């Protein structure tokens, strides 16, 4: 995906570096060492951290093999030691990387800089890098180093001697510098692999990644949804439209999502049953966990046999961020507009008017009224859900959902009695709303994967979390 519309600024990096500093505190580490390029054998988590802090990359961009583009290749020379209260950084002051580095670190607090410039001889630059590394580590006992995950990408490797193979770490035992340690790096420092924890930290939504989601996912979804609407609107006749299956109708949305999830398995991502794009007709809209079917047509998806479906539900999802929305479309107004046919016309009309669906028309009218009522209740439930989730006393996501459900039911009941009166007129049972209105919600991280920030007691610590609420 292209992320050219939102500029990454130094102020955006402050929150990100604070998160990594919090990881030091959580794991009781004196610091976290991030080394890019060949000096760490292109450590995936280290490369991802450099892109995360200096280039503004986020979400699925930080999964899989991490390659820093040629434009920013000098970032691979950067060495970072992030401690709870201070930061040490080594970089080249005259390289193109400095254009990205200086605006970022200028916003950080308590930064010690170790700098080389292009006028130095390569050997002198290398000597200064080694000296900077030793100076950084002088007062550090326990250090987190992201030196790799297991083949499944879910657990940290345990062999701390793997860090001794890094070219930069091998230089630790050389003479020179101010390091008071003697011998190997792991003999003088307690090394902890924090690859998994670092990747999880970078997967959390923050101000900048949330801004990107809002501003850049929308055009992708809008484009493919417009293509879907063209198929719906440009049908030559109802018969042509009815001949299309759910898969045919949603081809653009379905292919967009399926193409975007091709790398999910390699990236360790999963797809929940209710996730993804889909088009569902008539009675099949009762559950968004169903997949679009090539054998489901409007004609055979009605509430009763022989009666075609009069509505459809569409869910569209951006596979790269998890942003999704759903819409319901009614293909009938529940009323019949009699057509005036010119019997002397040279071209006979192929459209036939069906006047036999009397009860179906009434059901459709009722469904439209219920849907209108539901939309109003959804807005109220959404507001209550947000308020509850931002309240540190909420306790759990389930409590927020229960409060949102109760608020929506109360509002819908009041609105029906004072406005539409559809529930009483249609003789629905007294507990109809309580039993039939279902409110669900979930938190989503920067990868678009479901997470449970609230029940982990961390919601107030994180500025942003994507959340989705459904009311059906």
Buried (B, 14 or more C-beta within 10 A) or exposed (E): BEBEEBEBEBEBBBBBBBBBBEBBEEEEBBBBBBBBBEBBBBBBBBBBBBBBBBBBBBBBBBBBEBEBEEEBBBBBBBBBBBBBEBBBBBBBEEBBBBEBBEBBBEBBEEEEBBEBEEEBEEEEBEBBBBBBBBBBBEEBEBBBBBBBBEEEBEEBBEEBEBBBEBEBBBBBBEEEBEBEBEEBBBEBBEBBBBBBBBBEBBBBBBBBBBBBBBEBBEEBBEEBBEBBEEBBEEBEEBEEBBEBBBBBBBBBBBEBBEEBBEEBEEBBBEBEEBBBBBBBBBBBBEEBEBBBBEEBBBBBBBBEEEBBBBBBBBBBBBBBBBBBEBEBEBBBEBEEEEEEEEEEEEEEEEEEEEEEBEEBBEBBBBBBBBEEBBEBBBEBBBEBBBBBBEBEEBEEBEBBBEBBBBBBBEBBBEBBEEEBEBBEEBEBEEEBBEEEBEBBBBBBBBBBBBBEBBBEEEBEEBEBBBBBBBBB
